[in-house]
Amino acid sequence: MKKYARTGDKNAASPTNSMDLTSTDGARRDLLQNAALLGAGVAATLLVKPAAAQTAAPATAKPATAKDAAKPKMTAKAGDLAILNFAFLLERLELGFYSQAMAADAAKQYLHGRLHEIVPLIRDNEAAHVSALSAAITQFGGTPDTSARFRFPREVFISPITFARFAYTLEEIGIGAYLGAIGQIQSDALRAAAASIYGNETRHVALLRNIGGYTFSPRYYEGALSVAQVQSLIAPYVA
Amino acid sequence: MNHLPTDDAATLAEPENEIASPARRQWLALGAACGTALLLNARPAHATSSGDAHALRFLEEMELMQSDFFARVSASSAYDSMEPHEREVFNLIAMQDKEHATWFRLARTKLGVAEFDRTYAPNTSSSRPPRLFRFPPSAFATRKKLFPFAISLKDTAVGAYHAMVTRSRDDEMIQALAALAGIEGRHAATLRETSGVNPLPSAFEAAISQQQAARTFASYGFKGNSQ
């Protein structure tokens, strides 16, 4: 059952409220925990068994921002590289999801109207993100990990309603992940690149929510997620 | 007043069309996790760099300007000719921009950052007149004119946010500004989508320099650095 409420009414943990000095200790603690978990999260990512990627990024995508941004400096710290690799996993997850949705749509025509039009655009964006991150990881001396395979619930490739809901939730996770990590990126160029991708993801989620019949912005700030939270949320879809 | 459907944590617990995935509980957790408050701890004023102080002032003024603009929309003739869902878009943006402006005022106050940069405005007495923004009346005349103006305003605001996110050296400040920038991106995309303009003009959000943003906004009464 869809619930209707004024968006301003439910932001119990709003930034404005949280600006009370007495309530920010927990927030600082969370941030520090995020920083600690980041290392663990990346380690877990690297533990994914090597296997052929089920969905590879198209070679045709030619992004510029992250790649170009990575050029001026080649001094990324280990933490930055770890964040890049984690972002790479998430972007591949999203790309895999939209690619499968487009394949299902080609076979069953289950995405109608605006969804049918917008999904290819979002998928192209995700492909550009994957390519940009891959290039950045390589430029900083790392190796893009393409070993993870992805699996998604069948329902999301049958019903446009479940698709939209799943898609925007996946995007929300990505946004939370970027936001949780962005303050910890040491390289200016990489932070700018991450921010530019994050900004594009926020557009995705607004569109998917709007088209799916949900308010495009239920809060007036984006919520950050820790690496551990993100890993837990995506675990069912990453093999 | 029209209300938009929402999907807060409670709604996530009882989805209309439940995804029978193994991760349902994970989705529910997301609802709770997204309630995480925006981070920006209180520190002594001297711990806030001049760059961050300037960013807070700049973005606060930008949010005040946007808030003013979107509030005026609801009283315009263009608003009268809109579809209900279009009005809801403008109403929500107006509400959230106002909340952003409030957030900046509170953040600035808690960080001990004065409203005006005394380097540029030594006379900061309480008698200073309130900010007055002015927008071309034609922008509010018709729906056709309103949307491009609103989109231009939002696109510039998003770019300005991204420039500030890139410049700050403070982890918490970066995260806080990014959290607000994300919402501005949602606004921009939805305005574009609602008006039939490509909502995804690029796969990467571009930063717009503070100077460029200030120049764009100057004709609306935006002071930026020179206040």
Interface residues (C-beta under 8 A of the other chain):
Chain A: M1 K2 K3 Y4 A5 R6 T7 G8 K10 A12 A13 S14 P15 T16 N17 S18 M19 L21 S23 T24 D25 A27 R28 D30 L31 P63 A64 T65 A66 I118 L121 I122 D124 N125 A128 H129 A132 F152 P153 E155 V156 S159 I161 T162 R165 F166 T169 E172 I173 I175 G176 Y178 L179 G180 I182 G183 Q184 D188 R191 A192 A193 A195 S196 I197 Y198 G199 N200 T202 R203 H204 V205 A206 L207 N210 I211 G213 Y214 T215 F216 S217 P218 R219 Y220 Y221 E222 G223 A224 L225 Q229 S232 L233 A235 P236 Y237
Chain B: H3 L4 P5 T6 D7 D8 A10 T11 E14 P15 E16 N17 I19 A20 S21 P22 A23 Q26 W27 A29 L30 A33 C34 G35 T36 A37 L38 L39 L40 N41 A42 V89 L92 M95 Q96 E99 H100 T102 W103 L106 A107 K110 V158 H162 V165 T166 D170 D171 E172 M173 I174 Q175 A176 A178 A179 L180 A181 G182 I183 G185 R186 H187 A188 A189 T190 E193 T194 P199 L200 S202 A203 F204 E205 A206 A207
